[in-house]
Amino acid sequence: MTNGRVRLRGAIHEQFDRLRLSGPGTALRKARRYVDYTRDVLPHLRAFRESDDRKPLARVARELRLVQAFWGCAPFHYFLYRLYENHFDLSDEDLCAWIPDWYWYHVFIQRVNDMAYVALEGDKNVTDVVLHAAGVPVVVPLWKVARGAVTDRGFQPMPRGEFERVVAGLRCDRVFGKPVAGAGGEGFAIFRRRPDGSYRTDDDRLLCWDEVHRLADQTDWVFQEGLPQHESARRIHAASINTLRPVTERLPGGEVRVVAVTLRMGVGGGDTDNAHVGGISCGVDLDTWRCLKWAQTDGTLGAIRRTDRHPDSGVVFEGYKLPFRDEVLDALRRGASALYPMPIMSWDVALTPRGPVVLEANAGLGLSHLQSASHRGLRREFRIGPERAAEGIPLPPGLAGRS
């Protein structure tokens, strides 16, 4: 390390070897993935270089060597999570609990979850049917679009006249159209109620039979009413649906455990709480169902921004009580059991005045926001240790010799 800059040439070559040898795809796709990943880390290296709140460089250098030796990869996540900051006064064991992206995405999650069943959660229309049958409280779709046809919840054809009667009877503030294979809020169509009772997007597209078919030219869709929020969620940020993001693991014996929970919130009057539009996340204590000390942005989008209160409402996060703990946990147990071929799942859960409602389930869950918002590395929570080796999961070098 020289003048605050980390010499990463050798580490980057090692990272390339790891990515080249792991994960599906052609050599070209793997090379692109490597380039994208390396490019994404540059803002975090700049943030480190410009930081005035970092540990002594000798300590940073020691911790980088420790983390690289433990995980067997370039320690990019050390910069992603800003583990060089002084408040991360961690033991060696806790420092090595922060899971790097390459291990999570290219070694761990694709071996734990059976991706042959990905359609169970990758298609929102299918997920709705599976979870509803399992007794999970899920948002009731207004209609679906499957293979170019407008249908009801059970995929029975919905004639144009019935569709128009449903639209005419709507009284909600917003209607959300979602591509069934979409993720992270990408590609949503949001129709807002106008004074004349019609629903239009911000660019003035009318919610009607022809517009629904136009949207469905390339993929299937599901359309849902915008849900009302419980007062505790609405007080934080009323414009968006602020959702819980729990992560569950279904153990081989059938028990469902909750690994971690975060609260995702919109900012700036935005409609959604997704990270790519600036949403923030705060960890939730599993026992007390209260928020942790601070919320922050998703580190994969650039240098992490952290705050102890919501930037719009001023709600202080630490100790903020959320409702429906037992009801949420019951819904998660039912849902995780229904999607058993994928043991590790994340969920989007809305808190409404009547109780929790599951909006989505995701097998390819993101790691960075979960660890950032939880204020800790989650290696132990995900049981990455000798018991995983017995399940056929390759362990990082720092754990391979432990019994």
N, C-alpha and C positions, 0 to 999 in steps of 0.2 A: 504494500500500500504506500503510495507516494502523494504528498500534498492533498490528502483526503480522497484520492482517486483509487479505486480498487482495480488491481490488475486481473482481468477476467478472461484473458485470451485462452489460457489452458482450460479454464472452467467452461467457457463457451464451446470449445471443441468437444469437451466431455459431454456437455448437454446435447450437442448434435448427435453424438454417438448413441446416447440414450434414446432420443426421439426417433432416430433412424431405425433402431432395433426393436422399438416397442410400438404397439398400436397398429390399427389397420390402415390400408391405403397404399397407393403406388409411391415409388421413390420421389416423384415430383410433388405429390401431395404432402409427403412427410417433410420435404425440403421447404415447401411453402409454410407449413405449420411451424417449422423451426424459425424461419425468418420472421413470421408474425409474432411468435412468442418473444424472440430477442428484441424486436422493435418495441413491444409492449413494455419491456422492463426499463427502457431508457428514461422515461419520466421519473421513475423511482430512483434511478442512479443520480439524476439531476437534483431531485429533492434531497437526497443524502448529502450531496456535495454542497448544497446551499443551506443546509440545516444549521441553526445555531443552538440546537438542543440535542446533541448527540454525545454518546459515551466517548471516552478517550480512544484515540485511534488504535492504540495497542490492544485495548479490550475488544474493539470491533474486529480487528484482525484475528484475534484468538477465537472469537465466537463464530466468525465465518469459517475458519478451519474446522471447528467442532461440528458445525451444522453440515458442512460439505462431506465430512468423513462419515457422519451418522447416516445421511440419506443417500450418499453416493451420487450426488448430482451437483451442478452449479447452484450455489445458495441464493438464487434470485429472490426467493420468497423472503429472505432476511430484509431486503429493501422494500419489497411489496408491502409488508406489514409494519415497516418502520421499527424493526426490533432494535435498531441502533439508538433509539431515543432513550433518554435517561430514565424515564418512568418504567421501562421494561427491565427492571433489575431482577432478572430471572436466574434461577438455578440452571445448571447445565441440562438437567432432566426436563425442566419446563421449557427451556429454549428449543430443545429437540422435539418437543410436542407439536410444534407448528408444522403442518403437513405441506410440502411443496406441491405445486400444481402438477408437475410432470408425474409424480408418483400417484396422485389422486386420480388423474384422468387416464393415464396410459398404463398403469399397473393395477390399481386397486378397484375402482368402481366398475370397470368393465368385466372384471373377474367375479366380483361379488354378485352383481345383478345379471340375470339371464337376459341378454339383449334380444334373444329370439322372441321374447314376449313384449318387446318395446311398444307394440301397437296398443297394449292395454292402457298405457298412459300417454303415448305419443299422439293419439287421436282423441281429441276432447269429446267427440261424439260417442266413441266407444267407452271411454272412461265414465261418462255420465251414466250409461246403462249399467256398467259393472258396479259402480259405487251405490247407485240407487237401489239395485237389487240386494246389496249387502246391508241396507238400512242406514247408510251414511247420509246425513243431511247435506244435500247438494243443491246448487242453484237450479231452479226449474227453467229449462230453455223455452223461449217463446216459439222458436222453430229451428230446424236444422236444414242445412243444404248438403245432401249426400249424393254424389255422382250426378250432379246437375239438377237434382229434383228437390223441391221444397217439401220437407216432411215434418211430422210432429215428433215428439220425444221418442216414440217407439219406432221411428222410421216408416210410419205409414204416410202415404202421400197426402199433402195438404193442398186442396184446390185453391185456385186464386181467390175465389170469393171468400173462403174461410180465412185465408191469409189477410185479406183486406179488412175483415171484421176484427181480427186480432189487433191489427195496427190501429184501427179506429177506436178500439177500447182501451188503449194504453193511457195511463195517467202518470207514469214515472217521469223523472227529469231527463234520464238518458237511456239509450239503448246501445249496448256494446255488441259489435260484430267481431268475432274472433276466428282467424284461420285455425282449423283443428290441429294443425301441426305447428302452430306458432309457439314461440317461447319469448319470455322477457318482455311481453307487451308489444312485440314487433308486429306491425301490419294491422293493428286494431282499426276498426272503423267505429267512430263514436258519433252517434246521432243525438242531438239535443232537442228537447221540446221547445218549440217556438210559440209565441202568443196565439197563433191561429190553430194550435193543436197538432201541427205537423212536426215531423222529426227530420232535422237536416244536420249534415256535417258542417264544420267550420268553413269549408269551401263550397257550401250551399248545395250539396248533393242530397236529394230527397230520399227518405226511407220508403221504398215502394217495391213492387213486384219486379220491375225491370232492373232497378239498382241492385237488388239482392242477386239476381241472376248474373248481372255484369260482374259483381264481386266474385261470384263462384265459377268464373270461367276457367280458372287454373287450379283451384283447390276447394275442398269442402270447408263449410263454415258452421258456426253455431252462434245464435243471437240470443242475448240475455238482457233482462231489465237491469238497470243500475240499482243495486241494493241500498236500502237505508242503513245507516250505521248506528251502532250502539253509542250512546252519549260519550262514553269514555274514549272511543276511537274518533268520533266526530270532533271532539274538543281539541284534539291534536291538530288535525288538518281536515276541514270539512269538505273541501273540493274533491278529494280523492277517496277511493275505497282503500283504507289502510288495513293491511292484512297481516295476520300471523304467518310466519314461515317455519313450521315445525319440521324436524327431520326425525324419521323413525327407522328402527331396524327390527325386522321380524326374525327372531332367533329360530334355530332349527327345531326346537321343541314347540314352537307356536307362540311363545310369549312375544309381545310387542313392547319394545322399550323406546322411550323418547330420548334422542341423543342431545338435541339442542333446539331452542326456539328463539327466533328473532321476530321483532315487530318492524314491518316495512311501512314507511310513511311517504306520502307525496310532499312536495314543497312548491312554493311559488304559485299556488292555485292550479297546479297540474291535475289532470283527471286520474292519473295512475300513480302507483307507488314504485314503479319499476326503476331499477338503478340507471338504465341507459337514458332516462329523462331527468336525472338528478335526484331521484328518491334516496332516502337515507334509511339506515337500519340500526336498530338497537337490540341488544340481547335481552332476554327475559329469563329471570330466575325460575327454574322448574318447580321449586318448592313453594315459593311465596307468590309466584305469578306476577311479580313486579319487575319493572324495567331496570336495567343496569345503569351505570353512571353516565355513559355517553352514547350518542349515535354517530354514525359516520357513513361516508359515501363508499361505494364499491371500489376497492383498490385497483381493480383491473382497468378502470376507466381513466386513470391518471393518479397524481399524488392524492393521498387520502385527506379528506377534510373532516374534522371531528368537531362535535358540538355537544354541550351538556343540556341544551334545551332546543325545542323546535324553533327554527329560524323565523317562522311566520306567527305561530300562536304564542310562543314563549313558554310553552309547557315544559317544565323541568322533568327530565327523564328519570333520574335516580329515585327509585321507590314508587314510581307511578303504577298504580294498581290497575290490572286488567280483569275483565269478567270471564266467567264461564270456563274456568280451568277444568273442572271435572267433565263437563260436556265436551270440551275440545278433546281431552284425552280419550274419552269413549269413542268419539268419531274416528280418531286416529287408529285406535285398536281395530275397529271394524274395517276401515279402509285398508290398512296394512295387511290384514288377513285376507282381504279379497284380492289383493295384488301380490300374493305370496311369491310368484316367480322372481320378483325383484325385491329382495329383502330390505334394501336401503332406499327410502323414498323421501322426497320433500313434498310439502303440501302448502297450498295457498288457502288460508281460512279467513273468511270475513266474519266480523263480529257485528251481528245485527241486533235490533231490540229484542228479537225472539230467541236468539241463541246463535251458535256458530253455524256457518254454512261453508262447506268445502267448495272452492272454485276450481282448483286444478290439483293434479298430482304429477310429479316429475321424478323420473329415474336418473336423468343426467344432471343432478343438482349441482349448482355452483358452490365452490368451496370458499372463495376469498371473502365474500360478504358474511358468510357464516362464522368464520374464525375471527374476522375483524370485529363484528358486532358482539361476539361472545367474549371478547377481550382475552382470549387464550387460544393456544393451540389445542386441537381436538384429537390428537393421535390416540390418547387413552380412551376417550369417549367412543371412538370408532373401533376400539379393541384391536388396534394394529400392534400385534405382539405375537408371542409364540402360539396362542390359540388360533390366530389367522393362518399360520404356517400349516397347522393341522387341516385347515380347510383348503389348502392348495394355493394360498395367496403368497407371492414372493415378498419377503421381508427386506427392509432397507439394511445395508451392511451393519449399522449400529445395533441391530436387533437380531441379526442372523445367528449369532452365537449364544444367545440367551436361551435359557430353558424355563 
